Amino acid sequence: MALSTERQVVSRATSARQASRRWSRYSRRTFYLFLAPWLLGFIILTIFPMIYAFLVSFTNFDGASPHWHWIGLANYSELLQDSDTWYSLSRTILYTVIVVPVSVVLGLLLALLVNRQMRGISVFRTIFYMPAVVPIVGSVVIWKIMFDRDAGAINAILQQIGGPTITWLSDPTAFIPLIVVVLWGVGTNMIISLAGLQGVPVELREASRVDGANATQSFWTVSLPILTPVLFFEVITGIITALQTLIQPLLLAVSTGTATAVSVPRTNYLYMINVYAQYFYNQRFGYASALLWVLFAIVLVITLLVFRSSTAWVYYEVDQEGGN
């Protein structure tokens, strides 16, 4: 018996050494080799452009002329006094304050609606999520046609009920189509919230019902606190995305009749529209780069503030500091 046990120990030790030798073939060099494609892409497409834009922000570079000069903080000083910059920033903040909470709440409501065990529920989930996978350009073009003053479906419905004909894509109503276009893709938040709802332990909901809680009370006291990390993620990503919105207001703008000029309504003149105008219409690469770095600082500050506030409203099942 002792001899058999000794042979088993030797056999296990031999197997362990062989496995160790097999894994030892994959050195640190192999790890970095697999990491290299992403790392190179990150350096070339992210780090280098950021550093380049930061340096350009201290110059009067126009994107074409070889004659440009180092002007220090002049661009940053100018943008602090630029009325267009402050106006576009205020419109962007208003846009963010509207879009982020509404999209999070709508996504959660849709998730509650489709979080049911019933026949054909997957079809409804697909229908609600489908707009989120439509390319942004396609979505904007569809809604631009629907909001058209003369041939749009929205005005046709209004006329049928005796309403007025509204020029939706111009001031002062252009902000409404922009909000509608963005909220049409709320299916992404729905899927994330649905995953969070399905992760709530059934035992906790059943325990709350045993204690006499109805469905609404069970949601507020059990499901919602467990969902707060998911909602926190949606708020952070929503803020970062909203502050950088460009494509939707740009494509919703009514063309002025030329092939390149696009007139964005004043109510949709968001911060990134101002950056776009400085880059491609005014040819002020240095000033536009300064605007982008200011936006980076604003996004960073707001994100840090939201992270700080999370201690008051985000519930974690484990202690984030102690890990238990």
C-alpha positions as CSV (number, residue, x, y, z in Angstrom):
1,M,0.0,0.0,0.0
2,A,2.8,2.4,0.9
3,L,4.6,1.6,-2.3
4,S,1.5,2.3,-4.4
5,T,0.9,5.6,-2.6
6,E,4.5,6.6,-3.3
7,R,4.2,5.8,-7.0
8,Q,1.0,8.0,-7.1
9,V,2.9,10.9,-5.5
10,V,5.8,10.5,-7.9
11,S,3.4,10.3,-10.9
12,R,1.6,13.5,-9.9
13,A,4.9,15.3,-9.4
14,T,6.1,14.2,-12.8
15,S,2.8,15.3,-14.4
16,A,3.1,18.7,-12.6
17,R,6.7,19.2,-13.9
18,Q,5.6,18.3,-17.4
19,A,2.7,20.7,-17.3
20,S,5.0,23.4,-16.0
21,R,7.4,22.8,-18.8
22,R,4.6,23.0,-21.3
23,W,3.4,26.4,-20.0
24,S,7.0,27.6,-19.7
25,R,7.1,27.7,-23.5
26,Y,4.9,30.8,-23.4
27,S,7.2,33.5,-22.0
28,R,6.5,37.2,-21.3
29,R,7.6,37.9,-24.9
30,T,4.6,35.9,-26.1
31,F,2.2,37.9,-23.9
32,Y,3.5,41.2,-25.2
33,L,3.4,39.8,-28.8
34,F,-0.3,39.2,-28.5
35,L,-0.8,42.5,-26.8
36,A,1.2,44.4,-29.4
37,P,-1.6,45.0,-32.0
38,W,-3.9,46.7,-29.4
39,L,-1.0,48.5,-27.8
40,L,0.3,49.9,-31.2
41,G,-3.2,50.9,-32.2
42,F,-3.7,52.7,-28.8
43,I,-0.4,54.6,-29.1
44,I,-0.8,55.5,-32.8
45,L,-4.5,56.3,-32.9
46,T,-5.0,57.7,-29.3
47,I,-1.9,58.7,-27.5
48,F,-0.1,60.3,-30.4
49,P,-3.1,62.3,-31.7
50,M,-3.7,63.6,-28.2
51,I,-0.2,64.8,-27.7
52,Y,-0.1,66.3,-31.2
53,A,-3.4,68.1,-30.6
54,F,-2.1,69.4,-27.2
55,L,1.0,70.8,-28.9
56,V,-0.9,72.3,-31.8
57,S,-3.3,74.0,-29.3
58,F,-0.4,76.4,-28.4
59,T,0.1,77.5,-32.0
60,N,-1.8,79.4,-34.7
61,F,-1.6,76.4,-37.1
62,D,-4.2,76.5,-39.9
63,G,-3.8,73.0,-41.1
64,A,-2.2,73.9,-44.5
65,S,0.3,76.7,-44.3
66,P,3.9,75.8,-43.3
67,H,4.1,79.2,-41.6
68,W,2.8,78.9,-38.1
69,H,4.0,80.1,-34.8
70,W,4.0,79.2,-31.1
71,I,1.6,81.6,-29.4
72,G,1.4,80.1,-25.9
73,L,-1.9,80.3,-24.1
74,A,-3.4,82.7,-26.5
75,N,-5.9,80.2,-27.8
76,Y,-7.0,79.2,-24.3
77,S,-7.3,82.9,-23.3
78,E,-9.4,83.6,-26.4
79,L,-11.9,80.7,-25.9
80,L,-12.6,82.0,-22.4
81,Q,-13.8,85.2,-24.0
82,D,-15.5,83.6,-27.0
83,S,-19.3,84.0,-26.8
84,D,-19.8,81.1,-29.3
85,T,-17.8,78.8,-27.0
86,W,-19.8,79.6,-23.9
87,Y,-23.1,79.4,-25.8
88,S,-22.2,76.0,-27.3
89,L,-21.1,74.7,-23.9
90,S,-24.3,75.8,-22.3
91,R,-26.4,74.1,-25.0
92,T,-24.3,71.0,-24.6
93,I,-24.8,70.9,-20.8
94,L,-28.6,71.4,-21.3
95,Y,-28.6,68.6,-23.9
96,T,-26.7,66.3,-21.5
97,V,-29.0,67.1,-18.6
98,I,-32.0,66.2,-20.7
99,V,-30.7,63.2,-22.6
100,V,-28.8,61.3,-19.9
101,P,-31.5,61.0,-17.2
102,V,-34.3,60.4,-19.7
103,S,-32.4,57.7,-21.6
104,V,-31.5,55.9,-18.3
105,V,-35.1,56.0,-17.0
106,L,-36.6,55.0,-20.4
107,G,-34.1,52.1,-20.7
108,L,-35.1,50.9,-17.2
109,L,-38.8,51.2,-17.9
110,L,-38.4,49.2,-21.1
111,A,-36.3,46.6,-19.3
112,L,-39.1,46.2,-16.7
113,L,-41.6,45.9,-19.5
114,V,-39.7,43.1,-21.3
115,N,-38.4,41.3,-18.1
116,R,-41.3,38.9,-18.2
117,Q,-41.7,35.2,-18.7
118,M,-44.2,35.1,-21.5
119,R,-44.6,33.7,-25.0
120,G,-42.9,35.7,-27.7
121,I,-41.1,38.1,-25.3
122,S,-37.9,37.8,-27.3
123,V,-39.7,39.4,-30.3
124,F,-40.6,42.4,-28.2
125,R,-37.0,42.7,-26.9
126,T,-35.7,42.6,-30.5
127,I,-38.2,45.3,-31.6
128,F,-37.2,47.6,-28.8
129,Y,-33.5,47.0,-29.3
130,M,-33.5,47.2,-33.1
131,P,-33.2,51.0,-33.4
132,A,-30.0,50.9,-31.4
133,V,-28.2,48.9,-34.0
134,V,-29.2,51.1,-36.9
135,P,-26.2,53.2,-38.0
136,I,-26.4,56.8,-36.8
137,V,-26.4,58.2,-40.3
138,G,-29.4,56.0,-41.2
139,S,-31.3,57.0,-38.1
140,V,-30.8,60.7,-38.6
141,V,-31.8,60.5,-42.3
142,I,-35.0,58.6,-41.3
143,W,-36.0,61.2,-38.7
144,K,-35.0,64.1,-40.9
145,I,-37.4,62.9,-43.5
146,M,-40.2,62.4,-40.9
147,F,-39.6,65.9,-39.5
148,D,-39.6,67.5,-42.9
149,R,-41.8,70.6,-43.1
150,D,-43.6,69.7,-46.4
151,A,-43.3,66.0,-46.8
152,G,-42.7,64.7,-43.3
153,A,-45.0,62.2,-41.5
154,I,-45.0,64.3,-38.3
155,N,-46.6,67.4,-39.9
156,A,-49.0,65.1,-41.9
157,I,-50.3,63.7,-38.6
158,L,-50.6,67.2,-37.1
159,Q,-52.5,68.4,-40.1
160,Q,-54.9,65.4,-39.8
161,I,-55.8,66.5,-36.3
162,G,-56.0,70.1,-37.1
163,G,-52.6,71.1,-35.9
164,P,-50.2,73.7,-37.4
165,T,-47.4,73.0,-39.9
166,I,-44.2,73.3,-38.0
167,T,-40.7,73.8,-39.4
168,W,-39.1,71.3,-37.1
169,L,-35.6,71.4,-38.5
170,S,-35.1,75.1,-38.0
171,D,-35.0,77.4,-34.9
172,P,-36.6,77.5,-32.5
173,T,-37.9,73.8,-32.7
174,A,-34.7,72.1,-34.0
175,F,-33.8,71.0,-30.5
176,I,-36.8,68.7,-30.3
177,P,-35.9,66.4,-33.3
178,L,-32.3,66.2,-31.9
179,I,-33.6,64.8,-28.6
180,V,-36.0,62.4,-30.4
181,V,-33.2,61.1,-32.7
182,V,-30.9,60.4,-29.7
183,L,-33.6,58.8,-27.5
184,W,-34.7,56.5,-30.4
185,G,-31.6,54.4,-29.6
186,V,-32.5,53.9,-26.0
187,G,-32.5,50.1,-26.6
188,T,-28.9,49.9,-25.6
189,N,-29.7,51.1,-22.1
190,M,-32.7,48.7,-22.1
191,I,-30.5,45.7,-22.7
192,I,-28.0,46.7,-20.0
193,S,-30.8,47.3,-17.5
194,L,-32.4,44.0,-18.5
195,A,-29.2,42.2,-17.8
196,G,-29.0,43.9,-14.4
197,L,-32.7,43.0,-13.6
198,Q,-32.1,39.3,-14.5
199,G,-29.1,39.3,-12.1
200,V,-31.2,40.2,-9.1
201,P,-31.5,37.1,-6.9
202,V,-35.0,35.6,-7.0
203,E,-34.7,34.7,-3.3
204,L,-34.5,38.4,-2.3
205,R,-37.7,39.3,-4.3
206,E,-39.5,36.3,-2.9
207,A,-38.4,37.2,0.6
208,S,-39.8,40.7,0.2
209,R,-43.1,39.4,-1.0
210,V,-43.3,37.0,2.0
211,D,-42.8,40.1,4.2
212,G,-45.9,41.7,2.5
213,A,-44.3,43.9,-0.1
214,N,-46.1,44.3,-3.4
215,A,-44.4,44.4,-6.8
216,T,-43.7,48.2,-6.6
217,Q,-42.3,48.0,-3.1
218,S,-40.2,45.0,-4.0
219,F,-38.7,46.9,-6.9
220,W,-37.8,50.0,-4.9
221,T,-36.4,48.1,-1.9
222,V,-34.7,45.1,-3.5
223,S,-34.2,45.4,-7.3
224,L,-33.4,49.1,-7.6
225,P,-30.5,49.1,-5.0
226,I,-28.9,46.1,-6.7
227,L,-29.3,47.9,-10.1
228,T,-27.6,51.1,-9.0
229,P,-24.1,49.9,-10.2
230,V,-25.7,49.3,-13.7
231,L,-27.4,52.7,-13.7
232,F,-24.1,54.3,-12.6
233,F,-22.4,52.7,-15.6
234,E,-25.1,54.1,-17.9
235,V,-24.9,57.6,-16.4
236,I,-21.1,57.7,-16.8
237,T,-21.1,56.5,-20.4
238,G,-24.1,58.6,-21.2
239,I,-22.5,61.8,-20.0
240,I,-19.3,61.1,-21.9
241,T,-21.2,60.3,-25.1
242,A,-23.6,63.3,-24.8
243,L,-20.8,65.8,-24.2
244,Q,-19.2,64.7,-27.5
245,T,-22.3,64.6,-29.7
246,L,-21.6,65.8,-33.2
247,I,-23.1,63.6,-35.9
248,Q,-26.8,64.0,-35.0
249,P,-27.0,67.8,-35.0
250,L,-24.7,68.1,-38.0
251,L,-26.8,65.7,-40.2
252,L,-30.1,67.2,-39.0
253,A,-29.0,70.6,-40.2
254,V,-30.8,72.0,-43.3
255,S,-28.4,72.4,-46.2
256,T,-27.8,76.0,-47.3
257,G,-27.7,74.9,-51.0
258,T,-24.0,74.4,-51.5
259,A,-22.2,71.1,-51.5
260,T,-20.1,71.8,-48.3
261,A,-21.8,74.5,-46.2
262,V,-24.2,73.3,-43.6
263,S,-26.2,75.6,-41.4
264,V,-26.7,74.2,-38.0
265,P,-29.6,75.8,-36.1
266,R,-28.6,77.9,-33.2
267,T,-30.5,75.8,-30.7
268,N,-28.4,72.7,-31.9
269,Y,-25.1,74.5,-31.8
270,L,-23.4,72.1,-29.4
271,Y,-19.8,72.3,-28.3
272,M,-18.5,69.7,-30.9
273,I,-20.3,71.7,-33.6
274,N,-18.2,74.7,-32.6
275,V,-15.1,72.5,-32.7
276,Y,-16.1,71.2,-36.2
277,A,-16.6,74.7,-37.5
278,Q,-13.3,75.9,-36.2
279,Y,-11.5,73.0,-37.8
280,F,-13.1,72.7,-41.2
281,Y,-14.6,76.1,-41.9
282,N,-12.4,78.6,-40.1
283,Q,-9.2,76.5,-40.6
284,R,-8.1,77.3,-37.0
285,F,-6.5,74.0,-36.0
286,G,-4.7,75.5,-33.0
287,Y,-7.9,77.1,-31.6
288,A,-10.0,74.0,-32.3
289,S,-7.4,71.8,-30.6
290,A,-7.5,74.0,-27.5
291,L,-11.3,73.6,-27.5
292,L,-10.9,69.8,-27.6
293,W,-8.5,69.9,-24.6
294,V,-10.9,72.0,-22.6
295,L,-13.7,69.5,-23.4
296,F,-11.4,66.7,-22.2
297,A,-10.9,68.6,-18.9
298,I,-14.7,69.1,-18.6
299,V,-15.5,65.5,-19.2
300,L,-12.8,64.4,-16.7
301,V,-14.0,66.8,-14.0
302,I,-17.7,65.8,-14.4
303,T,-16.8,62.1,-14.4
304,L,-14.8,62.5,-11.2
305,L,-17.7,64.4,-9.6
306,V,-20.1,61.6,-10.5
307,F,-17.7,59.0,-9.2
308,R,-17.5,61.0,-5.9
309,S,-21.3,61.2,-5.7
310,S,-21.7,57.4,-6.3
311,T,-20.8,56.7,-2.6
312,A,-24.2,58.3,-1.7
313,W,-26.4,56.4,-4.1
314,V,-24.7,53.3,-5.6
315,Y,-25.0,50.1,-3.6
316,Y,-22.4,47.4,-3.9
317,E,-22.8,43.9,-2.4
318,V,-19.1,43.9,-1.4
319,D,-17.1,46.6,0.2
320,Q,-15.2,48.5,-2.5
321,E,-12.3,49.4,-0.2
322,G,-11.9,46.3,1.8
323,G,-12.9,43.8,-0.8
324,N,-15.3,42.0,1.5
